[in-house]
């Protein structure tokens, strides 16, 4: 009986520890390459389906902008920006589209040192390349 109680306590502890993260990656991909260093992040893939998050941190004075480059051969990808578990649609990239732009962020992001970028596919996406820089 003590063993069963111990096992249940361990399972409960594991569930509680894993449930603390607000942003959880959940995806299926082939040839996926990601990088996230400070205020820069990128993802490149052959195929992708699901959700992927980046945590971007800036140092020093802010320009309150997000440099954004993307290309996608097929499919549709929603890009969200978020803080404290809340997300807001930034852009939708459809197959055949490319973007290279600087996005001025809303005033609500003025004092944020850390933001989250979420990529969420609508179905299967093919041959994607996304780059972000938080200024």
Secondary structure, DSSP 4 states (H G I P E B T S, - for coil): -HHHHHHHHHHHHHHHHHTT-S---EEEEES-EEEEETTEEEEEEEEEEEEEEEEEE--SS---EEEEEEEEEESEEEEEEEETTEEEEEEEEETT-EEEEEEEPPGGGTT-SEEEEEEEESS-EEEEEEEEEE-
